[in-house]
Amino acid sequence: MQVTEVNVFPVNEEKLKAYVTITFDNCFVVRDLKIINGKDGLFIAMPSKKRKDGTFKDTAHPLNNETRDMIESAVLAAYEAAMDNQE
């Protein structure tokens, strides 16, 4: 499985830096990933839904660290490229 497309939608907020849509193998799309500026730098938050008890549950997420790292690398590289193009 490969990330074949990443679309970055920058947001001008303190912690939330962008929304992201990714495509896998040109045939499966996941929307509403978030790039968050946390205490240790940027990280990717998976799409989630608020539950009745007020907690959030991921609606899509990788099942292993290898896949998470692959997604995070592709998304952060696309974000950095998008920010470079804005300057």
Residue pairs with C-beta under 8 A, 6 or more apart in sequence:
1 24
1 25
1 67
2 24
2 25
3 22
3 23
3 24
3 70
3 71
3 74
3 75
4 23
4 24
4 25
4 26
5 22
5 23
5 26
6 20
6 21
6 22
6 23
6 74
6 75
6 77
6 78
7 20
7 21
7 22
7 78
8 18
8 19
8 20
8 35
8 75
8 78
8 79
8 82
9 18
9 19
9 20
9 21
10 17
10 18
10 82
10 83
10 86
11 17
11 18
11 19
14 37
15 36
15 37
15 38
16 34
16 35
16 36
16 37
17 35
17 36
17 37
17 42
17 79
18 34
18 35
18 79
18 82
19 31
19 32
19 33
19 34
19 35
20 32
20 33
20 34
20 35
20 44
20 75
20 78
20 79
21 29
21 30
21 31
21 32
21 33
22 29
22 30
22 33
22 71
22 74
22 75
23 29
23 30
24 30
30 47
30 60
31 47
32 47
33 44
33 45
33 46
33 47
33 71
33 75
34 44
34 45
35 42
35 43
35 44
35 45
35 75
35 76
35 79
36 42
36 43
36 44
36 45
42 76
42 79
43 72
44 71
44 72
44 75
44 76
46 58
46 59
46 60
46 61
46 62
47 58
47 59
47 60
48 56
48 57
48 58
48 59
49 56
49 57
49 59
50 56
51 57
61 68
62 68
62 71
